[in-house]
Amino acid sequence: MIEQAGGDLSGWPVARAVAVVAAAFAVPALLSAWLARREGIPLALLWGLVCAAAQLALVVGAGFLLLGLGPS
């Protein structure tokens, strides 16, 4: 999908770009919460939050490295 748009999301409408990025974060978090549902609602919510936090940490870390702000 992204390769067809030229490798970035600049050619897409803002709503579609936001929806794709949100889905990329929400689907794994919701899937992990759904798989943990047998352990109870609090633990399922915790799994979803941990998954979303791990994704955010990876994105921020990769962004720093790509900008050259990481360890030298």
Summary of the structure (lengths in Angstrom):
residues: 72
radius of gyration: 15.7
end to end distance: 34.0
largest distance: 44.6
contacts: 154
relative contact order: 0.09
helix: 75%
strand: 0%
